[in-house]
């Protein structure tokens, strides 16, 4: 009886264990960003999800596919440019699964295949470009890589969304030549900047001297004009004073009678006669007497 009871409990335990395994394999919860590609007895029956999914244990097999955009890094790869310069390039690429079923059915290991394809595509793209263009046209190379990778991965139900080159390492001798070129360019720019500053300073000084000379000439001109104007006005005032004085004298002379003029005449003769020198004075009347004498003769 004890053996039978023990056997019964063991059987019940096995049944419960199988039931738990059955339920665990039959019920799946698929998040929004995933899909399950279901194979039933080896045949693909399509994708399922998201949400609660029921599978037939042993009969169904499910493969998870992530629909989120993924990023993968391609480590440093050595490539030869068109002008036979060896460079080391690493980049990252972004992809997104658009068709989960195709991504499972068309390729065995999508990421390994895509990485190998990215490596060979990188070498092919770099091999068609000279070194100077590789260093200066990263955007163009990114676009070419993305286009070629997308052409290949499209049949896998995958979309390559972006490719970004992170670092390009040229050979050491080329790096040294580039450093010398950069130093020479910086020196050239410094010399050009210095010469430009000197030229502008000289121009500013000359312009300042020119403006100063113009202002001095303008000041001298204004001073001369003001001085001439002042002299003209002074002469006009002096002439006006003389004219007024003459007018006053003329007005005063008209008011003097003949007797007053005769007295002034005598006074003048007396003042002349008082001098220390010898003088001979002939009055105007004397000339009149001579004139009559001459006429009478």
Order of alpha helices (4+ residues) and beta strands (2+ residues): alpha-beta-beta-beta-beta-beta-beta-beta-alpha-alpha-alpha-alpha-beta-alpha-alpha-alpha
